[in-house]
């Protein structure tokens, strides 16, 4: 018998149906350490590939949606975008992270992204 556990998350942001895949990406970044049958390195590789497939307009919408997520999610998203997609501006995320010096993206890049082959 298979058991499934569903987790409902209340959102304090208005979103459209077309934003659901973007919210799923943000949820995966938020829960990066607890994704079943995966480790953060593999998850980052997969999520980076999904980010690469997004058009610039969707990436900018992703940044807007990320503003309602926790600081670590915003920092990780900003780190990924800055490292792999430098043409996308993350100034909205930067402005919110100045209050959280322990979540500097340089730390996240060093801690989470340096030993991942293939990205």
Secondary structure, 3 states (H helix, E strand, C coil): CCCCCCCCCCCCCCCCHHHHHHHHHHHHHHCHHHCCCCCHHHHHHHHHHHHHCCCHHHHHHHHHHHCCCCHHHHHHHHHHHHHHCCCCCCHHHHHHHCCCHHHCHHHHHHHHCCCCCCC
